């Protein structure tokens, strides 16, 4: 019984320790954005030798700064052994207005949104890692699409086409060398041979393209940020009279100027309070002296 009680107490202490706030604080934080971006479709399985996948990813998301995120994504792409094939950085003007602010100047108010479309190519084995690094730039994710298209049968079909074309080419070449004596027969056979060679070449090119897409995954990114505002003060060099203020504005300006002048005079008089006090004292003494003199 004592041993059972000790074992039970030991188990309870482990459970309480694992559920304590300290244990929760020590647990590694999970990047929710990286989890949203990641997908099993972006992970290569080295044990699978049957399927040949072309992996592509398409993302649209908001960032704090398109320019900074663009530089970051291009740098991390190079670090992952990939390269950028397309980038289109734009400032799209959403609204623009010109307002006169004085008789000789105007203010241009421009609201614009910065966007960028980027196409990346990264090694197939590093697609998932690259997407997780890109996710650190995401402020808000609009969508993400990841595809893994199996092209093993297409590769097999192209290889079979190449083999058939090579066999047929060898037979036609042999026939031309041994039996193609007439000019018209030889010309027709040469055209058939050229057609077979073209089929083989097309199959070779298609296979090379597929292998390139298998080895390097394609990532399409669409970045944007919050709308920005730009203010620009410009001179009116076309028709200044058109921007002259009306009679009401002139009257208000005149009253404002007159009040400013009155304030300046009052301030000036207040600054002379010492002289005014001295003059008052002198005047008082003078009056006092006159009164005493008359009494005598």
Helices and strands as residue ranges (DSSP letters): H 2-18, H 21-26, H 32-37, G 40-42, E 53-62, H 66-79, E 83-102, E 105-123, G 124-126, H 127-134, G 135-137, E 140-150, H 152-179, H 183-215, E 216-224, E 228-235, G 240-243, H 247-271, H 273-295
